Structure formats: structure tokens, C-alpha cells
């Protein structure tokens, strides 16, 4: 338990376990000392009133989802994120998670778990927002590109986005986990997974930066006739997002967002 920092994770969870949803996310981040920053924050005031989708890179593999819930569900309490089965065991986040079962490392989501897909589409059809990490797994260090990048975004997720026909909000996380985390991934993804709990406890030094992109309308999406071209466009939109010239702390932004809604 101590070797893999599981005891620290359990203690962290217990300290906020009487809370749920965005309140749990807020408490958890404060406990960890994480103060994330938002760039292009004014775009959050332009969010559609009904259903929309967020697409994000996934450099952290867990805490990035908590930050998204804290930010987006702070403005829209009906915001939910599609997550893998492992994260769905965090029961305090049930109201903001939709779980699906991945088939394994670097594989597509197993859509035999049709309940999660139906739940996602129903949530969107009823006018609520949903967030996706289209890679379905934490980012890797690419020896080819010599940088940290998501693995290929999943065909199944992009096709689901095509089917939804709602506006898309691109969101980019500009920071990454520790170099050791990605080095271990070069050896074996299972070894890297052991390191994951430790990565929760070093983000207070980083003050993670999150950029909000321009809303992509349904009409813009319809210019892409197949999932491959849409996937390439969405991924490029996230990764080519210019780093904002200024940021505001999420804790300072949330009161403004609540006032404007």
C-alpha cells in the first residue's frame, strides 16, 4: 500500500468522501493544492445553452478529468465525462461520470457495453453537455516525435461525436506528468500505471494550464465527410491551440461564471 502510494490515495479520498460531484472535485483539488489556470476564459461565457461536447487531450490520465469536472460542472451541473471503468469506481463522482469498458491497452472501447453509449447519447439528446478524452487513455511519450502526445484518437469516439451533431468545445491541457512517468511508459505501460498514484501529488508545483478553444459548430463539422478527416481536424485543433497570453485561476473564474448563468 505504501510502496504504490495507495494508502495516500485512500486517505485523500476519505477526506472528501462525504461530498459528491463538483463539490468532491473542488475539495479534492484543494486538498492536493492544485490551482489550475484557464486561458481564453471568456469563451466559457459563450457556451451553448443546450447540449455540447468537449474534446481534450489526456496528459495526466485522471486529475485532468477532475479539473474538467470542477471547471465545467461548476458552470453546468449537468456536465458529464465519459471515463473508463476504473475511474467509475470513484462513486462520489457518479453524477458526472459515464463509464465504458476499454478492451485493453491501446484498444478501442468495447461497445458491447452499450449501456454507456446509450446513456451518453440520451444525455446529449436531452440537452446536456458531455466531455470526451478521445484517446481513451493517458498520453504517451513518442520517440518518433520526441514529445508527449495522445495515442491515436479512437474511431468509436469520433463516430459517436459525429452522430451527436452538437457544438464542440476544444480544450487543451498544456502541461504534462513527470518525466519519470513517461520514461516508465517506454519500458511498459503496466509499470507506468504503478506510478500513476504518485502523479496526483505533484501538481501543486505546476499550476496546470488549460486553454479553451473556439466553439466548432455543427455546420463546420459537416464539412468533414468521414470520421478520419474529422478526427484529424479535432486533434489538430486541440494540439495547435496557441498558448494564451494570460491565464486566470479557476477558483477566481467560477464565481464569475455562476453570476453570468
N, C-alpha and C positions, 0 to 999 in steps of 0.2 A: 504493500500500500504506500509506504513512504518512498520506496525506490522510484515508483512511477508517478508520484505526486497525487495519487488518487485520494489520499487522506485529506490533502489540501483542497481538492475539488469538492469532496463531500462536505467539508466544513464550510466552504464558500456557499454551496447550495443550501445548506441548513440555515445559514444566517438570513436568507431571504425567502425561505420556503413557505412562509405564511402569506406571501404575495403571489399574484398571478399576472400574466400578460405583460403589458408595458410597465407596470409598477415593479414587477420582478426584474425586468431588463434594466430599468433605471437603478434599482437597488444593487444589482449585481455589478454594474459598471462603476458605481460609486465605491463599492467595496474593493474593487480591483484598482481603483484610482485612475480609471480610463476616462480621459476627457477628449473625445473626438471633436474634430473640426469640420465644418461644412463650407465648401466653396460654391459659388453661384447659388447661394441660399435663396435669393429672390425667386428662383424658378419653382421653389416649393409652394409659393403663393399662387402659382398658376396651375396647380394640379387639377385634373378634371374632377368634376363633382361625382361622376358615376364610377364605372369600372375602369381600371387601367392596370398596366403591368410594369413592374420594374425589372430590369435585367442588369446584373452586376458581375464583375469578376469576383473570384473567391480566394484571395491570397491567404486568409487566416484559417479557414476551414471550420469556423464555429463562432468566434467572437464577432466576426463581421455580420453574421446573422442577428446576433443580439443587438448590435449597434443599429442595424436597419429597423428592427422592431422598435427600439427606443425612439428612433427618429420618425419613422413613417407612421407607426401606430400611435405615436404621440399626437399626430395631426388627424389621422384616420384610424379610429379604434378598430375598424373592420378590416384593416390590412393584415394579410396572412402571407407566409412564406412557405413554398414547397421545400421540404427538407427530407433527408434520408431517414430511415427507420431508427438509426442510432440516436439522432437528436430528438426524435419523437418521444423518447423515454423521459425527457425533461418535462414532466407533467405540468409544471407551473406555467409552461408556455403553450399548452394545448390550444388555447383560444386563438393563437396567432400562428400555429403550425399546421400544415397539411403534409402528412407523411406518405412517402412512397418507398418501395424496397428496391435498392440497386442490386444488380446481378453480380457485383464484384468490382474489383479494381479495374478502372478504365473500361467499364462496360456501360451499356445503356441501362436506363431504368427499366425494371421489369414491369411491363404494362399489364401483366396478368393481375397485378394489384390495381384492378380497375376502379376500386372504390376511391382511391386517392385522386385519380384523374377525373372521375365524375364529380367529386367534391370540389375540385379546382374549377372546372367549367361551370358548375352550378353557382359557385361563389361569384364568378365573373358575370354570369348571366343575371344574377340578382343585383348587379350594380356595385360590387365590392372590388377593391384592388388586391392584386396578388403579386408577390415577388418571386423571382427565379434567379438561381445561380445556375446558368445553363451548362456549366461544365459538370455539375453533379458531384464534384469532389474538389478538394483543396488544390491550389495551384502547384505546379512543379517548377523546378529549375531546369531550363532547357540548355543542354550542352551545345546544341546547334545554334541557338540564338544568343547564348550566354546571358540569359535574363530569366526572371521569374514570370511565367505565363500560365494561364489556364490551359489544360489539355483541350482537345477539340470539343467544342460545344455540341451537346447531344442533339442528334436528329429528332428524337422523340419530343424534346422540349420545344425546339423551334417549330415543329409541326403543330404542337399544342398552341403556341403563340399565334401561328397563322390562323388556326381555327377560331381563336377567340375574337379576332377583329376588334381590338380596343387600342387606345393610345398606349405608347410605350415610353417609359421614362428611363433613360440610361443612367446608371450610377457607377462611378469608378472609385475603388479604393486605391489610393496612391502609394500606400506603404505595404510592407510585407512582414513575414515572420523572421525569426533569427536566421543567420547564415547556417548555423548548425542544423536547424530543422531541414533545410533544403539539401544540405550535404548528406544527411542520413537518408533522404529520399533517393539519392543517387545510388545508395547501397541497396536499399529495399524499402518499399512503401510501408511494410509492416513495422520495420524498425523506426521509421519516421513517425508512425502512428503512436508509438510509445512516448515520443517526445511531445505530442500534442497537448497534454495537460499542462506542461511547463509553460507553453506559449501563452496561456491565459494570464500569466503573472508578470509578463514583461512589457505589456502595452502601455503602462503608466509612464514609461520613459519616452514613449513615441508620440503621444498625442495624435492618433491616427487621423489622416486627412481624407475626406470624402468629397468627391465632385459630383454635382448634379448636372446632367446633360439637358439639351433641348428636347422637348417632347416630340416624339415621332408619331405623326398622325396615321390613321388607318389608310388614308389616300396615299401617303408616302410608302407605306408597307406594300400596297398593292402593285407598286412598280416592280416588285421582285416576284418573278413568276414561279420560282421554286424555292424549296427550303434552303438549298445550298447558297444561293445568292443573298437571301435574307440573313442567313447565319453569318456570312462573311461581312455584310453591312453592319449588323448589330455589334459584332465583335470589334470591328474596326472603329465604330462609333464610341465604344467604351474605351478601348485602348489608345485611340488617337485623341481622346478628350484633352484639350490643353489644360495644364495645371493652372487653376485660378490664381489671380494675383493677390487675392486676400481671402481669409477664412474667418468664420465666426464659430465660436464654440457651440456645440449642440445644446448645452444647458442654457445658453443665453438666447438661443433661437426659439426654443419650444414655447415659451410664453407668448412670443410674437405670433407664432403660428396659430395658437389656440385663440388669440384675440381676433385674428383675421377670419376665422372659420365660423 
